[in-house]
Amino acid sequence: MGSPSSLEVEDLRWSWAFAGLVLGCGAVLIFTPIYLVLAAAALGLTGPAVFQIAGHRATGARFASLGLGVLIPAAVGAVLVGINSF
């Protein structure tokens, strides 16, 4: 790792990203993809903010991983909605 305040790929928790992927696949059936993209972005951006706090680095990595996992199906749904609007 570089500086103590930077979040890198090695810090991500891939089990949390997979859990976010499963959660996102279920949530895309309930919520509109645009709102889900906004929620995933909020989760993903909360991760680096929390990661900078010295005692909460693992929690920040979990938030970033969960946001990344939710963003994958949300982005696919948003692209499909955008293509369908043509």
N, CA, C and O atoms as a GROMACS GRO file, in nm:
protein
  344
    1MET      N    1   0.084  -0.118   0.000
    1MET     CA    2   0.000   0.000   0.000
    1MET      C    3   0.088   0.124   0.000
    1MET      O    4   0.197   0.125   0.057
    2GLY      N    5   0.038   0.225  -0.064
    2GLY     CA    6   0.111   0.352  -0.068
    2GLY      C    7   0.092   0.430   0.060
    2GLY      O    8   0.135   0.387   0.167
    3SER      N    9   0.030   0.543   0.050
    3SER     CA   10   0.007   0.625   0.168
    3SER      C   11  -0.109   0.566   0.250
    3SER      O   12  -0.193   0.495   0.195
    4PRO      N   13  -0.114   0.595   0.378
    4PRO     CA   14  -0.217   0.535   0.461
    4PRO      C   15  -0.359   0.583   0.430
    4PRO      O   16  -0.455   0.522   0.478
    5SER      N   17  -0.374   0.689   0.353
    5SER     CA   18  -0.508   0.740   0.327
    5SER      C   19  -0.560   0.703   0.188
    5SER      O   20  -0.666   0.751   0.149
    6SER      N   21  -0.488   0.620   0.113
    6SER     CA   22  -0.535   0.586  -0.021
    6SER      C   23  -0.592   0.445  -0.023
    6SER      O   24  -0.535   0.353   0.036
    7LEU      N   25  -0.703   0.428  -0.090
    7LEU     CA   26  -0.769   0.300  -0.104
    7LEU      C   27  -0.725   0.240  -0.236
    7LEU      O   28  -0.742   0.301  -0.341
    8GLU      N   29  -0.668   0.121  -0.231
    8GLU     CA   30  -0.618   0.055  -0.352
    8GLU      C   31  -0.692  -0.076  -0.374
    8GLU      O   32  -0.768  -0.120  -0.288
    9VAL      N   33  -0.670  -0.136  -0.489
    9VAL     CA   34  -0.739  -0.259  -0.524
    9VAL      C   35  -0.709  -0.370  -0.425
    9VAL      O   36  -0.796  -0.452  -0.396
   10GLU      N   37  -0.589  -0.374  -0.372
   10GLU     CA   38  -0.553  -0.478  -0.277
   10GLU      C   39  -0.634  -0.469  -0.148
   10GLU      O   40  -0.646  -0.567  -0.075
   11ASP      N   41  -0.690  -0.352  -0.119
   11ASP     CA   42  -0.766  -0.331   0.003
   11ASP      C   43  -0.912  -0.375  -0.009
   11ASP      O   44  -0.981  -0.389   0.092
   12LEU      N   45  -0.960  -0.396  -0.131
   12LEU     CA   46  -1.100  -0.432  -0.149
   12LEU      C   47  -1.128  -0.570  -0.094
   12LEU      O   48  -1.042  -0.658  -0.097
   13ARG      N   49  -1.246  -0.590  -0.044
   13ARG     CA   50  -1.291  -0.719   0.008
   13ARG      C   51  -1.379  -0.782  -0.098
   13ARG      O   52  -1.493  -0.740  -0.118
   14TRP      N   53  -1.327  -0.884  -0.166
   14TRP     CA   54  -1.398  -0.940  -0.281
   14TRP      C   55  -1.523  -1.017  -0.239
   14TRP      O   56  -1.617  -1.028  -0.317
   15SER      N   57  -1.525  -1.069  -0.117
   15SER     CA   58  -1.648  -1.135  -0.070
   15SER      C   59  -1.760  -1.032  -0.052
   15SER      O   60  -1.876  -1.061  -0.079
   16TRP      N   61  -1.724  -0.912  -0.007
   16TRP     CA   62  -1.824  -0.805   0.006
   16TRP      C   63  -1.868  -0.755  -0.130
   16TRP      O   64  -1.984  -0.718  -0.148
   17ALA      N   65  -1.778  -0.754  -0.227
   17ALA     CA   66  -1.816  -0.713  -0.363
   17ALA      C   67  -1.913  -0.815  -0.423
   17ALA      O   68  -2.007  -0.777  -0.492
   18PHE      N   69  -1.890  -0.944  -0.396
   18PHE     CA   70  -1.982  -1.046  -0.445
   18PHE      C   71  -2.117  -1.034  -0.376
   18PHE      O   72  -2.221  -1.050  -0.440
   19ALA      N   73  -2.116  -1.006  -0.246
   19ALA     CA   74  -2.243  -0.985  -0.174
   19ALA      C   75  -2.317  -0.864  -0.230
   19ALA      O   76  -2.439  -0.867  -0.243
   20GLY      N   77  -2.245  -0.759  -0.265
   20GLY     CA   78  -2.306  -0.642  -0.327
   20GLY      C   79  -2.363  -0.674  -0.465
   20GLY      O   80  -2.467  -0.621  -0.504
   21LEU      N   81  -2.294  -0.761  -0.538
   21LEU     CA   82  -2.343  -0.803  -0.669
   21LEU      C   83  -2.475  -0.877  -0.656
   21LEU      O   84  -2.569  -0.852  -0.731
   22VAL      N   85  -2.483  -0.968  -0.560
   22VAL     CA   86  -2.607  -1.042  -0.537
   22VAL      C   87  -2.717  -0.946  -0.490
   22VAL      O   88  -2.830  -0.954  -0.538
   23LEU      N   89  -2.684  -0.857  -0.399
   23LEU     CA   90  -2.780  -0.758  -0.351
   23LEU      C   91  -2.827  -0.668  -0.465
   23LEU      O   92  -2.945  -0.636  -0.474
   24GLY      N   93  -2.735  -0.627  -0.550
   24GLY     CA   94  -2.771  -0.541  -0.663
   24GLY      C   95  -2.860  -0.611  -0.764
   24GLY      O   96  -2.950  -0.549  -0.821
   25CYS      N   97  -2.835  -0.740  -0.786
   25CYS     CA   98  -2.921  -0.815  -0.879
   25CYS      C   99  -3.064  -0.824  -0.826
   25CYS      O  100  -3.160  -0.816  -0.903
   26GLY      N  101  -3.079  -0.840  -0.696
   26GLY     CA  102  -3.212  -0.842  -0.638
   26GLY      C  103  -3.275  -0.704  -0.634
   26GLY      O  104  -3.395  -0.689  -0.657
   27ALA      N  105  -3.196  -0.604  -0.606
   27ALA     CA  106  -3.248  -0.467  -0.594
   27ALA      C  107  -3.288  -0.409  -0.729
   27ALA      O  108  -3.375  -0.322  -0.735
   28VAL      N  109  -3.226  -0.455  -0.836
   28VAL     CA  110  -3.260  -0.402  -0.968
   28VAL      C  111  -3.402  -0.443  -1.008
   28VAL      O  112  -3.463  -0.380  -1.094
   29LEU      N  113  -3.453  -0.549  -0.946
   29LEU     CA  114  -3.590  -0.590  -0.974
   29LEU      C  115  -3.692  -0.504  -0.898
   29LEU      O  116  -3.808  -0.499  -0.936
   30ILE      N  117  -3.647  -0.438  -0.792
   30ILE     CA  118  -3.738  -0.362  -0.707
   30ILE      C  119  -3.730  -0.212  -0.737
   30ILE      O  120  -3.833  -0.145  -0.748
   31PHE      N  121  -3.607  -0.160  -0.750
   31PHE     CA  122  -3.586  -0.017  -0.767
   31PHE      C  123  -3.552   0.014  -0.912
   31PHE      O  124  -3.512  -0.074  -0.988
   32THR      N  125  -3.568   0.141  -0.949
   32THR     CA  126  -3.527   0.182  -1.083
   32THR      C  127  -3.375   0.186  -1.088
   32THR      O  128  -3.311   0.218  -0.988
   33PRO      N  129  -3.316   0.154  -1.203
   33PRO     CA  130  -3.170   0.148  -1.212
   33PRO      C  131  -3.100   0.281  -1.182
   33PRO      O  132  -2.988   0.281  -1.130
   34ILE      N  133  -3.163   0.392  -1.213
   34ILE     CA  134  -3.098   0.521  -1.188
   34ILE      C  135  -3.082   0.544  -1.038
   34ILE      O  136  -2.976   0.588  -0.993
   35TYR      N  137  -3.187   0.514  -0.962
   35TYR     CA  138  -3.176   0.529  -0.816
   35TYR      C  139  -3.075   0.431  -0.758
   35TYR      O  140  -3.006   0.463  -0.661
   36LEU      N  141  -3.068   0.314  -0.816
   36LEU     CA  142  -2.972   0.215  -0.769
   36LEU      C  143  -2.828   0.257  -0.801
   36LEU      O  144  -2.738   0.232  -0.722
   37VAL      N  145  -2.807   0.321  -0.915
   37VAL     CA  146  -2.674   0.374  -0.948
   37VAL      C  147  -2.637   0.483  -0.848
   37VAL      O  148  -2.522   0.488  -0.803
   38LEU      N  149  -2.731   0.569  -0.814
   38LEU     CA  150  -2.702   0.674  -0.716
   38LEU      C  151  -2.671   0.615  -0.578
   38LEU      O  152  -2.581   0.663  -0.509
   39ALA      N  153  -2.744   0.513  -0.538
   39ALA     CA  154  -2.718   0.448  -0.409
   39ALA      C  155  -2.582   0.378  -0.409
   39ALA      O  156  -2.509   0.384  -0.311
   40ALA      N  157  -2.549   0.312  -0.520
   40ALA     CA  158  -2.419   0.245  -0.530
   40ALA      C  159  -2.305   0.346  -0.529
   40ALA      O  160  -2.200   0.321  -0.470
   41ALA      N  161  -2.326   0.459  -0.595
   41ALA     CA  162  -2.224   0.563  -0.595
   41ALA      C  163  -2.205   0.621  -0.455
   41ALA      O  164  -2.093   0.649  -0.414
   42ALA      N  165  -2.315   0.637  -0.383
   42ALA     CA  166  -2.305   0.688  -0.246
   42ALA      C  167  -2.229   0.589  -0.157
   42ALA      O  168  -2.145   0.629  -0.076
   43LEU      N  169  -2.259   0.459  -0.172
   43LEU     CA  170  -2.186   0.358  -0.096
   43LEU      C  171  -2.038   0.357  -0.134
   43LEU      O  172  -1.950   0.352  -0.049
   44GLY      N  173  -2.013   0.361  -0.265
   44GLY     CA  174  -1.875   0.357  -0.313
   44GLY      C  175  -1.793   0.477  -0.273
   44GLY      O  176  -1.674   0.464  -0.247
   45LEU      N  177  -1.855   0.594  -0.267
   45LEU     CA  178  -1.781   0.714  -0.228
   45LEU      C  179  -1.770   0.729  -0.077
   45LEU      O  180  -1.682   0.800  -0.028
   46THR      N  181  -1.858   0.664  -0.004
   46THR     CA  182  -1.846   0.663   0.142
   46THR      C  183  -1.724   0.581   0.184
   46THR      O  184  -1.659   0.611   0.284
   47GLY      N  185  -1.694   0.477   0.107
   47GLY     CA  186  -1.581   0.390   0.139
   47GLY      C  187  -1.448   0.462   0.152
   47GLY      O  188  -1.385   0.449   0.257
   48PRO      N  189  -1.403   0.536   0.053
   48PRO     CA  190  -1.276   0.608   0.067
   48PRO      C  191  -1.278   0.715   0.176
   48PRO      O  192  -1.175   0.743   0.238
   49ALA      N  193  -1.395   0.775   0.200
   49ALA     CA  194  -1.404   0.875   0.306
   49ALA      C  195  -1.384   0.811   0.443
   49ALA      O  196  -1.314   0.866   0.528
   50VAL      N  197  -1.444   0.696   0.465
   50VAL     CA  198  -1.428   0.625   0.591
   50VAL      C  199  -1.291   0.560   0.599
   50VAL      O  200  -1.236   0.547   0.708
   51PHE      N  201  -1.234   0.521   0.485
   51PHE     CA  202  -1.105   0.455   0.481
   51PHE      C  203  -0.994   0.545   0.532
   51PHE      O  204  -0.894   0.496   0.584
   52GLN      N  205  -1.010   0.676   0.520
   52GLN     CA  206  -0.908   0.770   0.565
   52GLN      C  207  -0.899   0.779   0.716
   52GLN      O  208  -0.797   0.823   0.769
   53ILE      N  209  -1.004   0.739   0.787
   53ILE     CA  210  -1.002   0.740   0.932
   53ILE      C  211  -0.920   0.619   0.978
   53ILE      O  212  -0.949   0.506   0.938
   54ALA      N  213  -0.820   0.642   1.060
   54ALA     CA  214  -0.722   0.538   1.093
   54ALA      C  215  -0.783   0.412   1.152
   54ALA      O  216  -0.741   0.302   1.115
   55GLY      N  217  -0.879   0.422   1.239
   55GLY     CA  218  -0.935   0.305   1.303
   55GLY      C  219  -1.041   0.232   1.224
   55GLY      O  220  -1.088   0.126   1.265
   56HIS      N  221  -1.081   0.288   1.109
   56HIS     CA  222  -1.194   0.232   1.035
   56HIS      C  223  -1.156   0.196   0.890
   56HIS      O  224  -1.238   0.208   0.800
   57ARG      N  225  -1.034   0.155   0.870
   57ARG     CA  226  -0.989   0.122   0.735
   57ARG      C  227  -1.062   0.000   0.678
   57ARG      O  228  -1.097  -0.001   0.560
   58ALA      N  229  -1.085  -0.100   0.761
   58ALA     CA  230  -1.156  -0.220   0.713
   58ALA      C  231  -1.300  -0.188   0.677
   58ALA      O  232  -1.354  -0.241   0.580
   59THR      N  233  -1.364  -0.103   0.756
   59THR     CA  234  -1.502  -0.063   0.728
   59THR      C  235  -1.510   0.016   0.598
   59THR      O  236  -1.602  -0.005   0.519
   60GLY      N  237  -1.416   0.104   0.574
   60GLY     CA  238  -1.413   0.179   0.450
   60GLY      C  239  -1.393   0.090   0.329
   60GLY      O  240  -1.454   0.112   0.225
   61ALA      N  241  -1.308  -0.012   0.343
   61ALA     CA  242  -1.287  -0.106   0.233
   61ALA      C  243  -1.413  -0.187   0.206
   61ALA      O  244  -1.443  -0.219   0.092
   62ARG      N  245  -1.486  -0.220   0.312
   62ARG     CA  246  -1.611  -0.294   0.294
   62ARG      C  247  -1.716  -0.209   0.223
   62ARG      O  248  -1.785  -0.258   0.133
   63PHE      N  249  -1.729  -0.082   0.262
   63PHE     CA  250  -1.824   0.007   0.194
   63PHE      C  251  -1.789   0.023   0.046
   63PHE      O  252  -1.877   0.018  -0.039
   64ALA      N  253  -1.661   0.041   0.016
   64ALA     CA  254  -1.620   0.057  -0.123
   64ALA      C  255  -1.646  -0.071  -0.202
   64ALA      O  256  -1.689  -0.065  -0.317
   65SER      N  257  -1.620  -0.185  -0.142
   65SER     CA  258  -1.642  -0.312  -0.210
   65SER      C  259  -1.791  -0.337  -0.234
   65SER      O  260  -1.830  -0.383  -0.341
   66LEU      N  261  -1.872  -0.307  -0.135
   66LEU     CA  262  -2.016  -0.324  -0.149
   66LEU      C  263  -2.072  -0.231  -0.256
   66LEU      O  264  -2.157  -0.271  -0.336
   67GLY      N  265  -2.025  -0.108  -0.258
   67GLY     CA  266  -2.068  -0.014  -0.362
   67GLY      C  267  -2.030  -0.058  -0.501
   67GLY      O  268  -2.108  -0.042  -0.595
   68LEU      N  269  -1.910  -0.115  -0.515
   68LEU     CA  270  -1.866  -0.166  -0.645
   68LEU      C  271  -1.953  -0.282  -0.689
   68LEU      O  272  -1.991  -0.291  -0.806
   69GLY      N  273  -1.985  -0.371  -0.596
   69GLY     CA  274  -2.068  -0.485  -0.631
   69GLY      C  275  -2.209  -0.446  -0.672
   69GLY      O  276  -2.264  -0.504  -0.766
   70VAL      N  277  -2.268  -0.349  -0.604
   70VAL     CA  278  -2.403  -0.304  -0.637
   70VAL      C  279  -2.402  -0.226  -0.769
   70VAL      O  280  -2.500  -0.228  -0.843
   71LEU      N  281  -2.293  -0.158  -0.797
   71LEU     CA  282  -2.285  -0.075  -0.918
   71LEU      C  283  -2.288  -0.158  -1.046
   71LEU      O  284  -2.335  -0.109  -1.149
   72ILE      N  285  -2.239  -0.279  -1.043
   72ILE     CA  286  -2.232  -0.360  -1.166
   72ILE      C  287  -2.372  -0.389  -1.222
   72ILE      O  288  -2.397  -0.354  -1.338
   73PRO      N  289  -2.465  -0.451  -1.147
   73PRO     CA  290  -2.598  -0.472  -1.206
   73PRO      C  291  -2.676  -0.342  -1.224
   73PRO      O  292  -2.761  -0.333  -1.313
   74ALA      N  293  -2.649  -0.242  -1.141
   74ALA     CA  294  -2.718  -0.114  -1.156
   74ALA      C  295  -2.679  -0.047  -1.287
   74ALA      O  296  -2.764   0.009  -1.356
   75ALA      N  297  -2.551  -0.052  -1.321
   75ALA     CA  298  -2.505   0.009  -1.446
   75ALA      C  299  -2.561  -0.066  -1.567
   75ALA      O  300  -2.598  -0.004  -1.667
   76VAL      N  301  -2.566  -0.198  -1.557
   76VAL     CA  302  -2.623  -0.276  -1.668
   76VAL      C  303  -2.770  -0.240  -1.687
   76VAL      O  304  -2.816  -0.221  -1.800
   77GLY      N  305  -2.843  -0.231  -1.576
   77GLY     CA  306  -2.984  -0.193  -1.586
   77GLY      C  307  -3.003  -0.053  -1.641
   77GLY      O  308  -3.095  -0.029  -1.720
   78ALA      N  309  -2.917   0.040  -1.599
   78ALA     CA  310  -2.927   0.177  -1.650
   78ALA      C  311  -2.897   0.184  -1.799
   78ALA      O  312  -2.961   0.261  -1.872
   79VAL      N  313  -2.801   0.106  -1.846
   79VAL     CA  314  -2.770   0.103  -1.990
   79VAL      C  315  -2.887   0.044  -2.067
   79VAL      O  316  -2.922   0.095  -2.173
   80LEU      N  317  -2.947  -0.060  -2.015
   80LEU     CA  318  -3.062  -0.120  -2.086
   80LEU      C  319  -3.182  -0.025  -2.091
   80LEU      O  320  -3.251  -0.018  -2.192
   81VAL      N  321  -3.205   0.048  -1.984
   81VAL     CA  322  -3.312   0.148  -1.984
   81VAL      C  323  -3.280   0.258  -2.084
   81VAL      O  324  -3.368   0.306  -2.156
   82GLY      N  325  -3.154   0.299  -2.089
   82GLY     CA  326  -3.115   0.402  -2.185
   82GLY      C  327  -3.128   0.358  -2.328
   82GLY      O  328  -3.173   0.435  -2.413
   83ILE      N  329  -3.090   0.234  -2.357
   83ILE     CA  330  -3.104   0.181  -2.493
   83ILE      C  331  -3.252   0.167  -2.530
   83ILE      O  332  -3.291   0.193  -2.644
   84ASN      N  333  -3.333   0.125  -2.434
   84ASN     CA  334  -3.475   0.107  -2.459
   84ASN      C  335  -3.544   0.241  -2.485
   84ASN      O  336  -3.650   0.243  -2.549
   85SER      N  337  -3.489   0.350  -2.439
   85SER     CA  338  -3.552   0.480  -2.458
   85SER      C  339  -3.532   0.534  -2.598
   85SER      O  340  -3.597   0.631  -2.637
   86PHE      N  341  -3.442   0.471  -2.676
   86PHE     CA  342  -3.425   0.516  -2.816
   86PHE      C  343  -3.545   0.479  -2.891
   86PHE      O  344  -3.554   0.506  -3.011
   0.00000   0.00000   0.00000
